[in-house]
Amino acid sequence: NMNMGMIFGMSFLKTVVMCILTAYIVMIINYRGDMMTALKIGAVLGGISAFPIGINYLFLKKPFSIWVLDGGYHACGVIITSVIMSVWR
């Protein structure tokens, strides 16, 4: 029974934590700072974030198309974050 303000606040906080963790991994791995490495890092981290969602959706018996949308959304977000963090350095 959370209100919408709490939902958006928690979503924002979790997104900030995801960005910090992505920046940390980019800092460790992406020593060259090129775009291709950033895309690869983002794709790996995006897959790591998308597949647990797929596992949950299997047990919830949600359709595959919903997982593609939700998992793809998070994977794209992580890819974009890793590219921004790599270029920003």
Biopython code that builds the backbone (N, CA, C, O; Angstrom):
import numpy as np
from Bio.PDB.StructureBuilder import StructureBuilder

atoms = [
    (1, "ASN", "N", (0.818, -1.191, 0.000)),
    (1, "ASN", "CA", (0.000, 0.000, 0.000)),
    (1, "ASN", "C", (0.865, 1.260, 0.000)),
    (1, "ASN", "O", (0.733, 2.114, 0.877)),
    (2, "MET", "N", (1.741, 1.365, -0.982)),
    (2, "MET", "CA", (2.594, 2.548, -1.099)),
    (2, "MET", "C", (1.914, 3.583, -1.982)),
    (2, "MET", "O", (1.233, 3.239, -2.948)),
    (3, "ASN", "N", (2.105, 4.849, -1.644)),
    (3, "ASN", "CA", (1.550, 5.886, -2.502)),
    (3, "ASN", "C", (2.480, 6.125, -3.693)),
    (3, "ASN", "O", (3.601, 5.620, -3.731)),
    (4, "MET", "N", (2.005, 6.887, -4.645)),
    (4, "MET", "CA", (2.777, 7.099, -5.873)),
    (4, "MET", "C", (4.076, 7.864, -5.604)),
    (4, "MET", "O", (5.087, 7.605, -6.257)),
    (5, "GLY", "N", (4.063, 8.784, -4.670)),
    (5, "GLY", "CA", (5.293, 9.507, -4.344)),
    (5, "GLY", "C", (6.378, 8.567, -3.837)),
    (5, "GLY", "O", (7.547, 8.708, -4.197)),
    (6, "MET", "N", (5.993, 7.614, -3.008)),
    (6, "MET", "CA", (6.945, 6.643, -2.476)),
    (6, "MET", "C", (7.456, 5.733, -3.598)),
    (6, "MET", "O", (8.642, 5.406, -3.637)),
    (7, "ILE", "N", (6.580, 5.331, -4.495)),
    (7, "ILE", "CA", (6.982, 4.475, -5.617)),
    (7, "ILE", "C", (7.988, 5.195, -6.513)),
    (7, "ILE", "O", (9.020, 4.628, -6.873)),
    (8, "PHE", "N", (7.689, 6.445, -6.872)),
    (8, "PHE", "CA", (8.607, 7.201, -7.727)),
    (8, "PHE", "C", (9.913, 7.510, -6.996)),
    (8, "PHE", "O", (10.985, 7.468, -7.599)),
    (9, "GLY", "N", (9.829, 7.819, -5.709)),
    (9, "GLY", "CA", (11.035, 8.080, -4.933)),
    (9, "GLY", "C", (11.939, 6.864, -4.853)),
    (9, "GLY", "O", (13.152, 6.980, -5.034)),
    (10, "MET", "N", (11.365, 5.697, -4.584)),
    (10, "MET", "CA", (12.158, 4.467, -4.518)),
    (10, "MET", "C", (12.722, 4.105, -5.886)),
    (10, "MET", "O", (13.854, 3.632, -5.983)),
    (11, "SER", "N", (11.948, 4.322, -6.940)),
    (11, "SER", "CA", (12.445, 4.062, -8.293)),
    (11, "SER", "C", (13.626, 4.961, -8.613)),
    (11, "SER", "O", (14.615, 4.512, -9.192)),
    (12, "PHE", "N", (13.526, 6.225, -8.239)),
    (12, "PHE", "CA", (14.627, 7.160, -8.470)),
    (12, "PHE", "C", (15.868, 6.739, -7.690)),
    (12, "PHE", "O", (16.974, 6.740, -8.232)),
    (13, "LEU", "N", (15.688, 6.381, -6.425)),
    (13, "LEU", "CA", (16.809, 5.959, -5.596)),
    (13, "LEU", "C", (17.488, 4.717, -6.168)),
    (13, "LEU", "O", (18.716, 4.634, -6.195)),
    (14, "LYS", "N", (16.699, 3.766, -6.618)),
    (14, "LYS", "CA", (17.270, 2.539, -7.191)),
    (14, "LYS", "C", (17.971, 2.817, -8.516)),
    (14, "LYS", "O", (18.961, 2.160, -8.839)),
    (15, "THR", "N", (17.474, 3.775, -9.281)),
    (15, "THR", "CA", (18.134, 4.152, -10.525)),
    (15, "THR", "C", (19.475, 4.824, -10.236)),
    (15, "THR", "O", (20.455, 4.577, -10.938)),
    (16, "VAL", "N", (19.524, 5.661, -9.220)),
    (16, "VAL", "CA", (20.778, 6.308, -8.837)),
    (16, "VAL", "C", (21.801, 5.255, -8.405)),
    (16, "VAL", "O", (22.967, 5.330, -8.793)),
    (17, "VAL", "N", (21.377, 4.281, -7.610)),
    (17, "VAL", "CA", (22.281, 3.213, -7.176)),
    (17, "VAL", "C", (22.776, 2.422, -8.392)),
    (17, "VAL", "O", (23.956, 2.081, -8.471)),
    (18, "MET", "N", (21.873, 2.128, -9.339)),
    (18, "MET", "CA", (22.283, 1.415, -10.552)),
    (18, "MET", "C", (23.322, 2.220, -11.329)),
    (18, "MET", "O", (24.288, 1.650, -11.837)),
    (19, "CYS", "N", (23.136, 3.529, -11.427)),
    (19, "CYS", "CA", (24.096, 4.379, -12.138)),
    (19, "CYS", "C", (25.442, 4.410, -11.428)),
    (19, "CYS", "O", (26.486, 4.386, -12.080)),
    (20, "ILE", "N", (25.430, 4.463, -10.109)),
    (20, "ILE", "CA", (26.680, 4.466, -9.354)),
    (20, "ILE", "C", (27.424, 3.149, -9.552)),
    (20, "ILE", "O", (28.636, 3.148, -9.765)),
    (21, "LEU", "N", (26.713, 2.040, -9.484)),
    (21, "LEU", "CA", (27.350, 0.732, -9.674)),
    (21, "LEU", "C", (27.866, 0.569, -11.101)),
    (21, "LEU", "O", (28.947, 0.021, -11.316)),
    (22, "THR", "N", (27.095, 1.045, -12.071)),
    (22, "THR", "CA", (27.548, 0.992, -13.465)),
    (22, "THR", "C", (28.795, 1.842, -13.649)),
    (22, "THR", "O", (29.734, 1.427, -14.327)),
    (23, "ALA", "N", (28.812, 3.032, -13.050)),
    (23, "ALA", "CA", (29.994, 3.903, -13.150)),
    (23, "ALA", "C", (31.210, 3.239, -12.533)),
    (23, "ALA", "O", (32.318, 3.360, -13.056)),
    (24, "TYR", "N", (31.013, 2.545, -11.433)),
    (24, "TYR", "CA", (32.123, 1.861, -10.781)),
    (24, "TYR", "C", (32.688, 0.765, -11.680)),
    (24, "TYR", "O", (33.905, 0.636, -11.810)),
    (25, "ILE", "N", (31.825, -0.012, -12.291)),
    (25, "ILE", "CA", (32.282, -1.082, -13.178)),
    (25, "ILE", "C", (32.950, -0.500, -14.416)),
    (25, "ILE", "O", (33.976, -1.011, -14.863)),
    (26, "VAL", "N", (32.377, 0.568, -14.975)),
    (26, "VAL", "CA", (32.992, 1.229, -16.137)),
    (26, "VAL", "C", (34.366, 1.771, -15.761)),
    (26, "VAL", "O", (35.304, 1.686, -16.553)),
    (27, "MET", "N", (34.491, 2.326, -14.563)),
    (27, "MET", "CA", (35.768, 2.855, -14.112)),
    (27, "MET", "C", (36.816, 1.740, -14.021)),
    (27, "MET", "O", (37.978, 1.950, -14.371)),
    (28, "ILE", "N", (36.411, 0.572, -13.559)),
    (28, "ILE", "CA", (37.354, -0.535, -13.406)),
    (28, "ILE", "C", (37.721, -1.151, -14.755)),
    (28, "ILE", "O", (38.895, -1.419, -15.010)),
    (29, "ILE", "N", (36.740, -1.377, -15.613)),
    (29, "ILE", "CA", (36.964, -2.128, -16.848)),
    (29, "ILE", "C", (37.381, -1.246, -18.021)),
    (29, "ILE", "O", (38.292, -1.603, -18.767)),
    (30, "ASN", "N", (36.740, -0.127, -18.188)),
    (30, "ASN", "CA", (36.896, 0.676, -19.403)),
    (30, "ASN", "C", (38.077, 1.629, -19.287)),
    (30, "ASN", "O", (37.896, 2.839, -19.151)),
    (31, "TYR", "N", (39.255, 1.095, -19.339)),
    (31, "TYR", "CA", (40.450, 1.918, -19.213)),
    (31, "TYR", "C", (40.716, 2.750, -20.457)),
    (31, "TYR", "O", (41.422, 3.755, -20.376)),
    (32, "ARG", "N", (40.159, 2.353, -21.631)),
    (32, "ARG", "CA", (40.388, 3.103, -22.863)),
    (32, "ARG", "C", (39.347, 4.190, -23.079)),
    (32, "ARG", "O", (39.639, 5.204, -23.713)),
    (33, "GLY", "N", (38.156, 3.997, -22.571)),
    (33, "GLY", "CA", (37.098, 4.992, -22.718)),
    (33, "GLY", "C", (36.485, 5.056, -24.099)),
    (33, "GLY", "O", (35.850, 6.057, -24.432)),
    (34, "ASP", "N", (36.651, 4.015, -24.929)),
    (34, "ASP", "CA", (36.063, 4.062, -26.259)),
    (34, "ASP", "C", (34.611, 3.585, -26.235)),
    (34, "ASP", "O", (34.181, 2.898, -25.309)),
    (35, "MET", "N", (33.875, 3.962, -27.264)),
    (35, "MET", "CA", (32.444, 3.701, -27.348)),
    (35, "MET", "C", (32.126, 2.209, -27.442)),
    (35, "MET", "O", (31.150, 1.754, -26.845)),
    (36, "MET", "N", (32.924, 1.445, -28.174)),
    (36, "MET", "CA", (32.640, 0.020, -28.347)),
    (36, "MET", "C", (32.754, -0.733, -27.030)),
    (36, "MET", "O", (31.928, -1.595, -26.732)),
    (37, "THR", "N", (33.765, -0.413, -26.248)),
    (37, "THR", "CA", (33.905, -1.051, -24.942)),
    (37, "THR", "C", (32.736, -0.679, -24.042)),
    (37, "THR", "O", (32.232, -1.520, -23.298)),
    (38, "ALA", "N", (32.303, 0.572, -24.105)),
    (38, "ALA", "CA", (31.152, 1.003, -23.307)),
    (38, "ALA", "C", (29.892, 0.248, -23.703)),
    (38, "ALA", "O", (29.107, -0.141, -22.838)),
    (39, "LEU", "N", (29.689, 0.035, -24.996)),
    (39, "LEU", "CA", (28.519, -0.722, -25.453)),
    (39, "LEU", "C", (28.587, -2.175, -24.993)),
    (39, "LEU", "O", (27.567, -2.755, -24.618)),
    (40, "LYS", "N", (29.765, -2.757, -25.018)),
    (40, "LYS", "CA", (29.927, -4.137, -24.562)),
    (40, "LYS", "C", (29.658, -4.259, -23.062)),
    (40, "LYS", "O", (28.973, -5.180, -22.618)),
    (41, "ILE", "N", (30.198, -3.331, -22.296)),
    (41, "ILE", "CA", (29.956, -3.336, -20.853)),
    (41, "ILE", "C", (28.465, -3.177, -20.580)),
    (41, "ILE", "O", (27.898, -3.893, -19.755)),
    (42, "GLY", "N", (27.841, -2.245, -21.269)),
    (42, "GLY", "CA", (26.397, -2.032, -21.099)),
    (42, "GLY", "C", (25.580, -3.240, -21.478)),
    (42, "GLY", "O", (24.598, -3.556, -20.805)),
    (43, "ALA", "N", (25.964, -3.931, -22.549)),
    (43, "ALA", "CA", (25.231, -5.113, -22.967)),
    (43, "ALA", "C", (25.349, -6.238, -21.942)),
    (43, "ALA", "O", (24.369, -6.925, -21.655)),
    (44, "VAL", "N", (26.538, -6.423, -21.396)),
    (44, "VAL", "CA", (26.720, -7.468, -20.379)),
    (44, "VAL", "C", (25.931, -7.125, -19.120)),
    (44, "VAL", "O", (25.210, -7.969, -18.587)),
    (45, "LEU", "N", (26.065, -5.890, -18.645)),
    (45, "LEU", "CA", (25.333, -5.490, -17.451)),
    (45, "LEU", "C", (23.821, -5.473, -17.693)),
    (45, "LEU", "O", (23.035, -5.806, -16.806)),
    (46, "GLY", "N", (23.433, -5.082, -18.896)),
    (46, "GLY", "CA", (22.007, -5.109, -19.240)),
    (46, "GLY", "C", (21.446, -6.517, -19.242)),
    (46, "GLY", "O", (20.328, -6.750, -18.783)),
    (47, "GLY", "N", (22.226, -7.457, -19.760)),
    (47, "GLY", "CA", (21.797, -8.857, -19.718)),
    (47, "GLY", "C", (21.698, -9.364, -18.295)),
    (47, "GLY", "O", (20.779, -10.106, -17.947)),
    (48, "ILE", "N", (22.663, -8.953, -17.468)),
    (48, "ILE", "CA", (22.617, -9.357, -16.064)),
    (48, "ILE", "C", (21.366, -8.797, -15.395)),
    (48, "ILE", "O", (20.785, -9.455, -14.532)),
    (49, "SER", "N", (20.947, -7.607, -15.773)),
    (49, "SER", "CA", (19.741, -7.034, -15.159)),
    (49, "SER", "C", (18.456, -7.584, -15.766)),
    (49, "SER", "O", (17.435, -7.637, -15.080)),
    (50, "ALA", "N", (18.479, -7.993, -17.026)),
    (50, "ALA", "CA", (17.259, -8.439, -17.693)),
    (50, "ALA", "C", (16.902, -9.898, -17.389)),
    (50, "ALA", "O", (15.723, -10.230, -17.272)),
    (51, "PHE", "N", (17.887, -10.756, -17.262)),
    (51, "PHE", "CA", (17.576, -12.172, -17.108)),
    (51, "PHE", "C", (16.944, -12.541, -15.768)),
    (51, "PHE", "O", (16.079, -13.417, -15.753)),
    (52, "PRO", "N", (17.316, -11.935, -14.649)),
    (52, "PRO", "CA", (16.565, -12.230, -13.426)),
    (52, "PRO", "C", (15.097, -11.816, -13.513)),
    (52, "PRO", "O", (14.228, -12.455, -12.920)),
    (53, "ILE", "N", (14.827, -10.739, -14.260)),
    (53, "ILE", "CA", (13.439, -10.347, -14.485)),
    (53, "ILE", "C", (12.710, -11.457, -15.236)),
    (53, "ILE", "O", (11.564, -11.779, -14.922)),
    (54, "GLY", "N", (13.377, -12.038, -16.226)),
    (54, "GLY", "CA", (12.790, -13.150, -16.978)),
    (54, "GLY", "C", (12.519, -14.359, -16.103)),
    (54, "GLY", "O", (11.502, -15.032, -16.272)),
    (55, "ILE", "N", (13.414, -14.641, -15.172)),
    (55, "ILE", "CA", (13.188, -15.766, -14.256)),
    (55, "ILE", "C", (11.946, -15.510, -13.404)),
    (55, "ILE", "O", (11.112, -16.397, -13.221)),
    (56, "ASN", "N", (11.835, -14.281, -12.885)),
    (56, "ASN", "CA", (10.646, -13.943, -12.094)),
    (56, "ASN", "C", (9.377, -14.071, -12.919)),
    (56, "ASN", "O", (8.357, -14.559, -12.433)),
    (57, "TYR", "N", (9.444, -13.629, -14.175)),
    (57, "TYR", "CA", (8.257, -13.690, -15.020)),
    (57, "TYR", "C", (7.866, -15.118, -15.365)),
    (57, "TYR", "O", (6.689, -15.393, -15.598)),
    (58, "LEU", "N", (8.831, -16.032, -15.402)),
    (58, "LEU", "CA", (8.483, -17.448, -15.607)),
    (58, "LEU", "C", (7.615, -17.951, -14.465)),
    (58, "LEU", "O", (6.597, -18.606, -14.693)),
    (59, "PHE", "N", (8.014, -17.648, -13.249)),
    (59, "PHE", "CA", (7.246, -18.107, -12.089)),
    (59, "PHE", "C", (5.918, -17.366, -11.949)),
    (59, "PHE", "O", (4.948, -17.924, -11.436)),
    (60, "LEU", "N", (5.870, -16.124, -12.398)),
    (60, "LEU", "CA", (4.618, -15.367, -12.373)),
    (60, "LEU", "C", (3.720, -15.697, -13.558)),
    (60, "LEU", "O", (2.583, -15.231, -13.633)),
    (61, "LYS", "N", (4.240, -16.511, -14.492)),
    (61, "LYS", "CA", (3.515, -16.939, -15.704)),
    (61, "LYS", "C", (3.085, -15.746, -16.560)),
    (61, "LYS", "O", (1.982, -15.708, -17.105)),
    (62, "LYS", "N", (3.991, -14.779, -16.658)),
    (62, "LYS", "CA", (3.736, -13.638, -17.528)),
    (62, "LYS", "C", (4.219, -13.977, -18.928)),
    (62, "LYS", "O", (5.121, -14.799, -19.085)),
    (63, "PRO", "N", (3.637, -13.360, -19.943)),
    (63, "PRO", "CA", (4.027, -13.664, -21.325)),
    (63, "PRO", "C", (5.459, -13.221, -21.638)),
    (63, "PRO", "O", (5.994, -12.295, -21.028)),
    (64, "PHE", "N", (6.052, -13.908, -22.596)),
    (64, "PHE", "CA", (7.416, -13.623, -23.045)),
    (64, "PHE", "C", (7.536, -12.185, -23.539)),
    (64, "PHE", "O", (8.557, -11.534, -23.314)),
    (65, "SER", "N", (6.506, -11.691, -24.206)),
    (65, "SER", "CA", (6.553, -10.330, -24.760)),
    (65, "SER", "C", (6.689, -9.280, -23.657)),
    (65, "SER", "O", (7.337, -8.253, -23.861)),
    (66, "ILE", "N", (6.094, -9.524, -22.505)),
    (66, "ILE", "CA", (6.226, -8.583, -21.391)),
    (66, "ILE", "C", (7.668, -8.565, -20.889)),
    (66, "ILE", "O", (8.207, -7.506, -20.569)),
    (67, "TRP", "N", (8.288, -9.747, -20.821)),
    (67, "TRP", "CA", (9.686, -9.805, -20.403)),
    (67, "TRP", "C", (10.579, -9.069, -21.400)),
    (67, "TRP", "O", (11.506, -8.366, -20.996)),
    (68, "VAL", "N", (10.312, -9.222, -22.692)),
    (68, "VAL", "CA", (11.113, -8.527, -23.705)),
    (68, "VAL", "C", (11.008, -7.018, -23.499)),
    (68, "VAL", "O", (12.011, -6.309, -23.582)),
    (69, "LEU", "N", (9.805, -6.529, -23.233)),
    (69, "LEU", "CA", (9.622, -5.094, -23.015)),
    (69, "LEU", "C", (10.310, -4.632, -21.733)),
    (69, "LEU", "O", (11.081, -3.672, -21.754)),
    (70, "ASP", "N", (10.039, -5.301, -20.629)),
    (70, "ASP", "CA", (10.601, -4.873, -19.345)),
    (70, "ASP", "C", (12.106, -5.106, -19.263)),
    (70, "ASP", "O", (12.851, -4.224, -18.836)),
    (71, "GLY", "N", (12.548, -6.278, -19.667)),
    (71, "GLY", "CA", (13.984, -6.568, -19.656)),
    (71, "GLY", "C", (14.745, -5.702, -20.630)),
    (71, "GLY", "O", (15.845, -5.238, -20.332)),
    (72, "GLY", "N", (14.156, -5.480, -21.810)),
    (72, "GLY", "CA", (14.779, -4.619, -22.810)),
    (72, "GLY", "C", (14.874, -3.176, -22.345)),
    (72, "GLY", "O", (15.855, -2.487, -22.628)),
    (73, "TYR", "N", (13.862, -2.727, -21.639)),
    (73, "TYR", "CA", (13.879, -1.367, -21.086)),
    (73, "TYR", "C", (15.054, -1.193, -20.133)),
    (73, "TYR", "O", (15.798, -0.217, -20.233)),
    (74, "HIS", "N", (15.223, -2.135, -19.211)),
    (74, "HIS", "CA", (16.319, -2.037, -18.247)),
    (74, "HIS", "C", (17.676, -2.239, -18.911)),
    (74, "HIS", "O", (18.646, -1.568, -18.558)),
    (75, "ALA", "N", (17.750, -3.156, -19.867)),
    (75, "ALA", "CA", (19.012, -3.373, -20.580)),
    (75, "ALA", "C", (19.420, -2.115, -21.346)),
    (75, "ALA", "O", (20.588, -1.728, -21.318)),
    (76, "CYS", "N", (18.475, -1.478, -22.026)),
    (76, "CYS", "CA", (18.792, -0.237, -22.757)),
    (76, "CYS", "C", (19.222, 0.862, -21.796)),
    (76, "CYS", "O", (20.131, 1.634, -22.100)),
    (77, "GLY", "N", (18.577, 0.935, -20.644)),
    (77, "GLY", "CA", (18.961, 1.934, -19.651)),
    (77, "GLY", "C", (20.383, 1.743, -19.171)),
    (77, "GLY", "O", (21.116, 2.719, -19.005)),
    (78, "VAL", "N", (20.787, 0.508, -18.945)),
    (78, "VAL", "CA", (22.149, 0.231, -18.486)),
    (78, "VAL", "C", (23.155, 0.504, -19.607)),
    (78, "VAL", "O", (24.246, 1.012, -19.349)),
    (79, "ILE", "N", (22.797, 0.173, -20.839)),
    (79, "ILE", "CA", (23.681, 0.464, -21.973)),
    (79, "ILE", "C", (23.895, 1.967, -22.100)),
    (79, "ILE", "O", (25.026, 2.424, -22.264)),
    (80, "ILE", "N", (22.822, 2.730, -22.027)),
    (80, "ILE", "CA", (22.929, 4.178, -22.125)),
    (80, "ILE", "C", (23.764, 4.734, -20.968)),
    (80, "ILE", "O", (24.594, 5.622, -21.163)),
    (81, "THR", "N", (23.539, 4.206, -19.773)),
    (81, "THR", "CA", (24.300, 4.658, -18.609)),
    (81, "THR", "C", (25.783, 4.376, -18.779)),
    (81, "THR", "O", (26.610, 5.237, -18.480)),
    (82, "SER", "N", (26.136, 3.186, -19.254)),
    (82, "SER", "CA", (27.558, 2.858, -19.416)),
    (82, "SER", "C", (28.212, 3.719, -20.502)),
    (82, "SER", "O", (29.374, 4.102, -20.368)),
    (83, "VAL", "N", (27.488, 4.020, -21.555)),
    (83, "VAL", "CA", (28.033, 4.890, -22.599)),
    (83, "VAL", "C", (28.261, 6.302, -22.044)),
    (83, "VAL", "O", (29.306, 6.907, -22.285)),
    (84, "ILE", "N", (27.283, 6.819, -21.305)),
    (84, "ILE", "CA", (27.430, 8.158, -20.720)),
    (84, "ILE", "C", (28.614, 8.182, -19.763)),
    (84, "ILE", "O", (29.415, 9.116, -19.786)),
    (85, "MET", "N", (28.727, 7.159, -18.921)),
    (85, "MET", "CA", (29.816, 7.128, -17.950)),
    (85, "MET", "C", (31.187, 6.998, -18.629)),
    (85, "MET", "O", (32.175, 7.549, -18.144)),
    (86, "SER", "N", (31.243, 6.278, -19.737)),
    (86, "SER", "CA", (32.509, 6.126, -20.453)),
    (86, "SER", "C", (32.920, 7.405, -21.165)),
    (86, "SER", "O", (34.093, 7.779, -21.149)),
    (87, "VAL", "N", (31.959, 8.074, -21.788)),
    (87, "VAL", "CA", (32.259, 9.290, -22.525)),
    (87, "VAL", "C", (32.538, 10.436, -21.568)),
    (87, "VAL", "O", (33.357, 11.306, -21.865)),
    (88, "TRP", "N", (31.875, 10.446, -20.433)),
    (88, "TRP", "CA", (31.981, 11.518, -19.466)),
    (88, "TRP", "C", (33.365, 11.604, -18.831)),
    (88, "TRP", "O", (33.794, 12.671, -18.393)),
    (89, "ARG", "N", (34.059, 10.462, -18.787)),
    (89, "ARG", "CA", (35.380, 10.428, -18.135)),
    (89, "ARG", "C", (36.309, 11.333, -18.795)),
    (89, "ARG", "O", (37.466, 11.437, -18.385)),
]
sb = StructureBuilder()
sb.init_structure("model")
sb.init_model(0)
sb.init_chain("A")
sb.init_seg("    ")
for serial, (resi, resn, name, xyz) in enumerate(atoms, 1):
    if name == "N":
        sb.init_residue(resn, " ", resi, " ")
    sb.init_atom(name, np.array(xyz, "f"), 0.0, 1.0, " ", f" {name:<3s}", serial, name[0])
structure = sb.get_structure()
